[in-house]
């Protein structure tokens, strides 16, 4: 397996050339938003300079070029995640949250009634909880939650009972708080055996490890471009073609219809049925460039780099800080990715993040849009450290220096 040259990736990432408080920036917040390489920025600039117009409408040359670039992005991201029919199965949204809302309000409203069951987990992002809570209020569906155990993994002891009678099992492929990577294929097989469909929140997985929706055995996947070195304002919903064919539109307007009369309309075929209005064209161009950049790095190499840095961080946190630092997440690398949530003794997460900022270290404090999990962990907030392909050991060393200073200030 090839090794990742993180120094080269850092060189390719313009934002990392700036300083923070006169120091080299140590960006350890890639779980919130990853930093795009120059190739992504330049691709979007070229679109705006040479091809900026609307898609699926004009017949002049640059309009056709824009349409081809937009549809090429669909094929590129589809191939990247192993979609069987990318032209029909990739729907562009504005973020992973909108993808889950589309899933809940299109598929959910069409298929779920009072008493139907959706299975979630205690480690879900709000994007994969709130739309289902809305359906519970509207339709009276039942929500079940797979619990998190003391090792920060899913407790699957009662899995068969939990999925029995369920219509959908919707789970994270990698926790944005714990770094935990649940056994998606095991869960998918159990769900399908019970007659349920399976959706995954792949936002934290897709830019950090190889991902193949067919190998995972899932039916839906939601994620965002900005967590895989791409631009903000763009999300993806992948769904099996036959499921999209049966789903009604989520938003109505231009671009999603075949015909409109004063007494009704006929929607377009998927995926355009779900892409009302002018889509995020430049952003899809940026996503194509991000996919090509990640493919050139090699996703196996990206995943190995994340785990190397995670091992480096876990080992030195333990030896340097002992029980003054609590890490929320699996200690064993085979069960996790490159996200670590920490609590420093006597220091609130927000205070810690401000101290670290003075050392040029960027981490995310808060509940991370996962309040049910925070309550399960018994903490109001954590400081989250997360890696990208540009992250280096010296970034982690800067983190440790900041932790030392925070302890001296608040200890």
C-alpha positions as CSV (number, residue, x, y, z in Angstrom):
1,X,0.0,0.0,0.0
2,X,1.2,3.5,-0.9
3,X,1.9,5.9,1.9
4,X,0.3,9.3,2.1
5,X,2.7,12.3,1.7
6,X,0.9,14.7,4.1
7,X,3.5,17.4,3.7
8,X,2.7,17.5,0.0
9,X,-1.1,17.7,0.7
10,X,-0.4,20.5,3.2
11,X,1.6,22.3,0.5
12,X,-1.4,21.8,-1.9
13,X,-3.8,23.4,0.7
14,X,-3.7,27.2,0.5
15,X,-5.4,27.9,3.8
16,X,-2.7,26.1,5.7
17,X,-0.1,28.6,4.4
18,X,-1.5,31.3,6.7
19,X,-0.5,31.8,10.3
20,X,-2.7,32.2,13.4
21,X,-1.5,34.5,16.1
22,X,1.9,34.5,14.4
23,X,2.1,30.7,14.5
24,X,1.8,27.9,11.9
25,X,-1.9,26.8,11.8
26,X,-2.6,23.3,13.1
27,X,-6.0,22.6,11.7
28,X,-7.5,19.7,13.7
29,X,-11.2,20.3,12.9
30,X,-11.7,18.3,9.6
31,X,-14.7,16.6,11.0
32,X,-16.5,19.9,10.9
33,X,-15.2,20.9,7.5
34,X,-12.1,19.8,5.6
35,X,-9.8,22.2,3.8
36,X,-9.9,22.1,0.0
37,X,-6.7,21.7,-2.0
38,X,-5.8,24.2,-4.7
39,X,-7.1,21.9,-7.4
40,X,-10.6,22.2,-6.1
41,X,-10.4,26.0,-5.8
42,X,-8.9,26.3,-9.3
43,X,-11.6,24.1,-10.8
44,X,-14.3,26.2,-9.4
45,X,-12.6,29.4,-10.5
46,X,-12.3,28.0,-14.1
47,X,-16.0,27.3,-14.1
48,X,-16.8,30.8,-13.1
49,X,-14.4,32.3,-15.5
50,X,-15.2,30.2,-18.6
51,X,-18.4,28.1,-18.2
52,X,-20.8,29.9,-15.8
53,X,-24.3,29.5,-16.9
54,X,-27.3,27.3,-16.0
55,X,-27.7,23.6,-16.7
56,X,-30.3,21.5,-18.5
57,X,-31.7,24.6,-20.3
58,X,-29.5,26.3,-22.9
59,X,-28.4,24.8,-26.1
60,X,-25.4,27.2,-26.7
61,X,-21.9,25.9,-26.3
62,X,-21.1,27.0,-22.7
63,X,-24.5,25.9,-21.5
64,X,-23.9,22.5,-22.8
65,X,-20.4,22.5,-21.3
66,X,-21.9,23.4,-17.9
67,X,-24.5,20.7,-18.1
68,X,-21.8,18.1,-19.0
69,X,-19.6,19.3,-16.1
70,X,-22.6,18.9,-13.7
71,X,-23.6,15.5,-14.9
72,X,-19.9,14.4,-15.0
73,X,-19.8,15.2,-11.3
74,X,-22.7,12.8,-10.7
75,X,-20.8,10.1,-12.5
76,X,-17.5,10.8,-10.6
77,X,-19.0,10.7,-7.1
78,X,-21.1,7.7,-8.0
79,X,-18.1,5.8,-9.1
80,X,-16.2,6.9,-6.0
81,X,-18.7,5.3,-3.7
82,X,-19.4,2.2,-5.9
83,X,-22.9,3.2,-7.0
84,X,-24.2,0.7,-9.5
85,X,-26.0,3.3,-11.8
86,X,-24.5,6.7,-11.0
87,X,-26.5,8.6,-13.7
88,X,-29.7,7.5,-11.9
89,X,-28.8,7.1,-8.3
90,X,-26.9,10.3,-7.3
91,X,-29.0,13.2,-6.1
92,X,-27.4,16.5,-5.3
93,X,-28.6,18.4,-2.3
94,X,-27.1,21.3,-0.3
95,X,-25.7,19.2,2.5
96,X,-26.0,15.9,4.3
97,X,-28.8,17.4,6.5
98,X,-30.9,18.1,3.5
99,X,-30.2,14.6,2.1
100,X,-31.7,13.1,5.3
101,X,-34.6,15.5,5.1
102,X,-35.2,14.4,1.6
103,X,-35.1,10.8,2.7
104,X,-37.4,11.3,5.6
105,X,-40.0,13.5,3.9
106,X,-40.0,11.8,0.5
107,X,-39.4,8.1,1.2
108,X,-40.6,8.4,4.8
109,X,-43.9,10.1,4.2
110,X,-44.6,7.6,1.4
111,X,-43.8,4.5,3.3
112,X,-44.2,5.1,7.0
113,X,-47.5,5.2,9.0
114,X,-48.5,5.1,12.6
115,X,-46.7,2.4,14.5
116,X,-44.0,1.8,11.8
117,X,-40.5,1.5,13.2
118,X,-37.3,3.4,12.4
119,X,-34.1,2.2,14.2
120,X,-31.4,4.8,15.0
121,X,-28.5,4.8,17.4
122,X,-27.5,6.9,20.4
123,X,-24.5,8.3,18.5
124,X,-26.3,9.9,15.6
125,X,-25.8,13.5,14.4
126,X,-29.0,15.6,14.7
127,X,-29.3,15.4,10.9
128,X,-30.2,11.7,11.3
129,X,-32.5,12.2,14.3
130,X,-34.6,15.4,13.9
131,X,-36.2,14.5,10.6
132,X,-37.4,11.2,12.1
133,X,-38.6,13.0,15.2
134,X,-40.6,15.2,12.9
135,X,-42.2,12.2,11.3
136,X,-42.9,10.7,14.7
137,X,-44.8,13.9,15.6
138,X,-46.6,13.9,12.2
139,X,-47.3,10.2,11.7
140,X,-46.9,8.5,15.0
141,X,-44.0,6.3,13.9
142,X,-41.9,4.5,16.6
143,X,-38.2,5.3,17.0
144,X,-35.8,2.8,18.6
145,X,-32.2,3.6,19.5
146,X,-29.3,1.1,19.5
147,X,-27.4,2.0,22.7
148,X,-23.7,2.9,23.1
149,X,-21.8,0.7,25.5
150,X,-19.0,1.5,27.9
151,X,-16.4,0.9,25.2
152,X,-18.0,3.6,23.0
153,X,-19.3,1.0,20.5
154,X,-22.9,0.1,19.7
155,X,-24.3,-2.5,22.0
156,X,-25.7,-5.2,19.5
157,X,-26.7,-7.8,22.1
158,X,-30.4,-7.2,21.3
159,X,-29.9,-6.4,17.6
160,X,-32.4,-8.9,16.3
161,X,-35.1,-7.7,18.6
162,X,-34.3,-4.0,17.9
163,X,-34.7,-4.5,14.1
164,X,-37.7,-6.9,14.3
165,X,-40.6,-5.3,12.5
166,X,-38.6,-2.2,11.5
167,X,-39.1,-0.4,8.1
168,X,-35.7,1.4,8.2
169,X,-32.4,1.2,10.1
170,X,-30.6,4.5,9.8
171,X,-27.1,4.7,11.3
172,X,-23.9,6.5,11.2
173,X,-21.0,4.9,9.4
174,X,-18.6,6.8,11.6
175,X,-19.4,8.8,14.7
176,X,-18.6,12.5,14.4
177,X,-18.0,12.6,18.2
178,X,-16.4,9.2,19.1
179,X,-14.8,8.2,15.8
180,X,-16.5,4.9,16.3
181,X,-17.1,2.9,13.1
182,X,-20.1,0.5,13.6
183,X,-20.1,-2.8,11.7
184,X,-22.3,-1.5,8.9
185,X,-22.5,-4.7,7.0
186,X,-23.5,-6.7,10.1
187,X,-26.2,-4.2,10.8
188,X,-27.3,-4.1,7.2
189,X,-27.6,-7.9,7.0
190,X,-29.6,-8.0,10.2
191,X,-31.9,-5.2,9.0
192,X,-32.5,-6.8,5.6
193,X,-33.2,-10.2,7.2
194,X,-36.0,-8.4,9.2
195,X,-37.4,-6.8,6.1
196,X,-36.0,-3.3,6.7
197,X,-34.1,-0.9,4.5
198,X,-30.8,0.6,5.6
199,X,-29.5,4.2,5.4
200,X,-26.1,5.4,6.5
201,X,-24.7,8.8,7.5
202,X,-21.5,8.6,5.6
203,X,-20.4,12.3,6.2
204,X,-17.4,11.3,8.3
205,X,-16.5,8.2,6.3
206,X,-16.5,9.1,2.7
207,X,-13.4,11.4,2.7
208,X,-11.4,9.2,5.1
209,X,-11.7,5.6,4.1
210,X,-12.6,3.5,1.1
211,X,-16.4,3.4,0.7
212,X,-18.4,1.0,-1.4
213,X,-22.2,1.2,-1.0
214,X,-22.6,-2.2,-2.5
215,X,-20.0,-3.9,-0.3
216,X,-21.6,-2.2,2.7
217,X,-25.0,-3.6,1.7
218,X,-26.9,-0.4,2.3
219,X,-29.9,1.2,0.4
220,X,-29.3,4.9,1.1
221,X,-26.2,7.0,1.9
222,X,-26.1,10.7,2.8
223,X,-22.9,12.9,3.0
224,X,-21.5,16.3,2.2
225,X,-18.8,17.5,-0.2
226,X,-17.1,19.8,2.4
227,X,-16.1,16.9,4.5
228,X,-14.2,15.3,1.7
229,X,-12.0,18.2,0.6
230,X,-14.8,19.7,-1.5
231,X,-16.8,23.0,-1.2
232,X,-19.6,23.8,1.1
233,X,-23.2,24.1,-0.1
234,X,-23.3,20.6,-1.7
235,X,-24.6,17.3,-0.3
236,X,-25.3,13.9,-1.8
237,X,-28.0,11.4,-1.4
238,X,-27.3,8.0,-3.0
239,X,-30.2,5.6,-3.2
240,X,-30.8,2.4,-5.1
241,X,-32.5,3.3,-8.4
242,X,-35.7,1.4,-7.8
243,X,-36.2,3.2,-4.5
244,X,-35.7,6.6,-6.1
245,X,-38.1,5.7,-8.8
246,X,-40.8,5.1,-6.3
247,X,-40.2,8.3,-4.2
248,X,-42.2,11.5,-4.8
249,X,-40.5,14.9,-5.2
250,X,-39.3,16.7,-2.0
251,X,-39.2,20.2,-3.4
252,X,-41.3,21.6,-6.3
253,X,-40.5,24.1,-9.1
254,X,-38.4,24.4,-12.2
255,X,-36.1,21.6,-13.3
256,X,-37.9,18.7,-11.5
257,X,-40.8,18.3,-13.9
258,X,-41.7,16.8,-17.2
259,X,-45.0,18.7,-17.5
260,X,-47.0,21.3,-15.6
261,X,-50.7,22.2,-16.2
262,X,-53.0,24.4,-14.2
263,X,-54.5,21.3,-12.6
264,X,-51.4,19.3,-11.9
265,X,-47.8,18.3,-12.9
266,X,-45.8,15.3,-13.8
267,X,-42.4,15.0,-12.2
268,X,-39.2,14.2,-14.0
269,X,-37.4,10.9,-13.6
270,X,-34.8,10.6,-10.9
271,X,-32.4,12.1,-10.1
272,X,-33.7,15.4,-11.6
273,X,-37.0,14.8,-9.8
274,X,-35.2,15.8,-6.6
275,X,-33.2,18.7,-7.8
276,X,-35.6,21.6,-8.1
277,X,-34.3,25.0,-9.2
278,X,-30.8,26.0,-10.2
279,X,-28.5,23.5,-8.5
280,X,-25.0,24.2,-7.0
281,X,-23.2,23.8,-10.3
282,X,-19.8,25.3,-9.4
283,X,-19.8,23.2,-6.2
284,X,-20.3,20.0,-8.2
285,X,-17.3,21.0,-10.3
286,X,-15.3,21.4,-7.1
287,X,-16.5,18.0,-5.9
288,X,-15.3,16.3,-9.1
289,X,-11.8,17.9,-8.4
290,X,-11.9,16.7,-4.8
291,X,-12.8,13.2,-5.9
292,X,-9.9,13.1,-8.3
293,X,-7.5,14.5,-5.7
294,X,-8.6,11.8,-3.2
295,X,-8.3,9.1,-5.8
296,X,-4.8,10.2,-6.5
297,X,-3.9,10.0,-2.8
298,X,-5.5,6.6,-2.5
299,X,-8.2,6.1,0.1
300,X,-6.4,3.2,1.8
301,X,-3.5,5.6,2.3
302,X,-5.8,8.3,3.6
303,X,-7.3,5.9,6.1
304,X,-3.9,4.6,7.2
305,X,-2.7,8.1,7.7
306,X,-5.7,8.9,9.9
307,X,-5.1,5.9,12.1
308,X,-1.4,6.6,12.4
309,X,-2.1,10.0,13.7
310,X,-4.9,8.7,16.0
311,X,-2.5,6.1,17.5
312,X,0.2,8.8,18.0
313,X,-2.4,11.0,19.7
314,X,-3.9,8.4,22.0
315,X,-0.5,7.1,23.0
316,X,0.9,10.5,24.0
317,X,-2.3,11.7,25.6
318,X,-2.1,8.7,28.0
319,X,1.7,9.0,28.7
320,X,1.8,12.8,29.0
321,X,-1.5,13.6,30.7
322,X,-2.6,10.4,32.4
323,X,-6.1,10.6,34.0
324,X,-6.2,14.4,33.5
325,X,-7.5,13.8,30.0
326,X,-10.6,11.7,29.2
327,X,-10.9,10.4,25.7
328,X,-14.4,9.6,24.5
329,X,-14.1,6.9,21.8
330,X,-12.7,3.4,21.3
331,X,-9.1,2.9,22.4
332,X,-8.6,0.1,19.8
333,X,-7.8,1.4,16.3
334,X,-9.8,-1.3,14.4
335,X,-13.0,0.1,15.7
336,X,-12.5,3.8,14.9
337,X,-11.4,6.6,12.6
338,X,-9.5,9.8,13.1
339,X,-11.9,11.7,15.4
340,X,-11.2,12.0,19.2
341,X,-13.3,13.9,21.7
342,X,-11.5,14.9,24.8
343,X,-12.2,16.4,28.2
344,X,-9.4,18.1,30.1
345,X,-9.7,17.9,33.9
346,X,-11.1,21.2,35.3
347,X,-11.3,23.0,31.9
348,X,-14.5,23.6,30.0
349,X,-14.3,22.6,26.3
350,X,-14.9,26.1,25.1
351,X,-12.2,27.5,27.4
352,X,-9.8,24.8,26.2
353,X,-10.5,25.6,22.5
354,X,-9.8,29.3,23.1
355,X,-6.5,28.5,24.8
356,X,-5.6,26.1,22.0
357,X,-6.3,28.9,19.5
358,X,-3.5,30.9,21.0
359,X,-1.2,28.1,20.0
360,X,-2.6,28.1,16.4
361,X,-4.5,24.9,17.1
362,X,-8.1,24.6,15.7
363,X,-10.4,22.2,17.4
364,X,-14.2,22.2,17.8
365,X,-15.8,22.6,21.3
366,X,-19.4,21.8,22.0
367,X,-22.0,19.1,21.7
368,X,-21.2,18.5,18.0
369,X,-24.9,18.3,17.0
370,X,-25.2,15.1,19.0
371,X,-27.0,16.1,22.2
372,X,-28.5,12.6,22.9
373,X,-24.9,11.2,22.8
374,X,-23.6,14.0,25.1
375,X,-26.3,13.0,27.6
376,X,-25.3,9.4,27.3
377,X,-21.7,10.3,28.0
378,X,-22.7,12.5,30.9
379,X,-20.9,15.7,29.7
380,X,-22.2,19.0,28.3
381,X,-19.5,19.3,25.7
382,X,-16.2,18.0,24.5
383,X,-13.2,19.3,22.6
384,X,-13.0,17.4,19.4
385,X,-9.8,16.7,17.5
386,X,-10.1,15.4,14.0
387,X,-7.6,14.8,11.2
388,X,-7.3,15.3,7.4
389,X,-4.8,14.2,4.9
390,X,-2.8,17.4,5.5
391,X,-2.5,16.7,9.3
392,X,0.9,16.1,10.7
393,X,2.5,14.9,14.0
394,X,3.6,18.4,14.7
395,X,0.0,19.5,14.7
396,X,-0.6,17.0,17.5
397,X,2.5,18.2,19.3
398,X,1.1,21.8,19.2
399,X,-2.1,20.4,20.6
400,X,-0.2,18.9,23.5
401,X,1.6,22.2,24.3
402,X,-1.8,23.9,24.4
403,X,-3.2,21.3,26.7
404,X,-0.2,21.8,29.0
405,X,-0.8,25.5,29.1
406,X,-4.6,25.1,29.7
407,X,-3.8,22.8,32.7
408,X,-1.4,25.4,34.1
409,X,-4.1,28.1,33.7
410,X,-7.1,26.3,35.1
411,X,-5.5,23.5,37.2
